[in-house]
Amino acid sequence: MEDAIQHFEQSPRVLQRYHKAALLETQWFDFEKNSIETMKGRVRLCPYYFVSGEGDAARPQLGGVLATVNPADKKIIHGMTDAILAPCAV
């Protein structure tokens, strides 16, 4: 975290508080079977911020959120071929 603070002027970062993921049931469409499937999994939410404005008026704006649902028996999220990726909206 110290590195992020030291280099904030050149490469600002937003830190997100960690919350342990709860198991939930979600549905997805299997195009090979042409059917809706159900999967129990853990969700990770990734907010995407973009800076808009010029100079001192520049401000971060939430651009969107990506939800990644990985199967309950898996621990790794990055590069998972059987995860569900879904954009989120309010």
N, C-alpha and C positions, 0 to 999 in steps of 0.2 A: 504494500500500500504506500510506503514511503516513496517508492519510485514513481507511482502515479501522481502523488502530490508534487514531487520535485519537477516533473515534466508536464504539469498541467497546462502551462502557457503554450507549449508546442503541440501537445496531444491531450486535450481534455478527455476525461473519462467520467462515466456515471457509475457509481457503485450501487449494487442492488443487494438489499438485505436477504440473507438466505432463510428460506422456510422449508422445513422438511415436507416432502411431497406426500400427499395422501393417495391411497389407491382409489381409482374411480373406474367406472365402466363407461366405455365410449364406443361409438359405432363408426364404421368406415365401409366404403364400397369396394368390393373385390371385383375388378373388371374381368378377371379370368373366369370367375364363377358366375358373374353377372348377378351378384347378390349382396345384401347388406350383412356385414359380419360384426360381431361384438368382441371387444378385447378389454381386459382389465389392465390398467397401466398407471404409470406415474407421469405427471405433467410438469414440464419446465416451461416457464414463460420468459420470453426474451423481448424486452422492449427495444425499439429502434428509434433513436433520437437523431434529428438533423438540425444543424445550426442555420438559422435564417436571419437576415439583417446584415448590416455593414458595421464594422468597427465596434465601438462601445455599445451600439444598439443591438448587436448580434445576440440572439437568445436561442437556447435549445428548445425544440418543439418535438413532442412525441409524434413520430410518423406512423407507427404501427406496432403491433405485437404479434409474435409468432409463438404458437403453442406447439410443443413437441411432446407427444405421448409415447413413451416407450413401454414395452411389455413388462408386466410386474416382475418377471423372473430375470430381467436384465438390469444391469447397473450402469452401463455406458450409454450415453446418449449420442455423442458425435459419431457420425458415419454409420449409424444403424440402418440396415436395409429394411427392417420390419417395424419401423416407427411410423406414427401418424403425424404429419405436419399440417397445421391448420392456421390460417390467418385469423386474428381475433378482431372483433369490433364491439363497440358499445351500442 
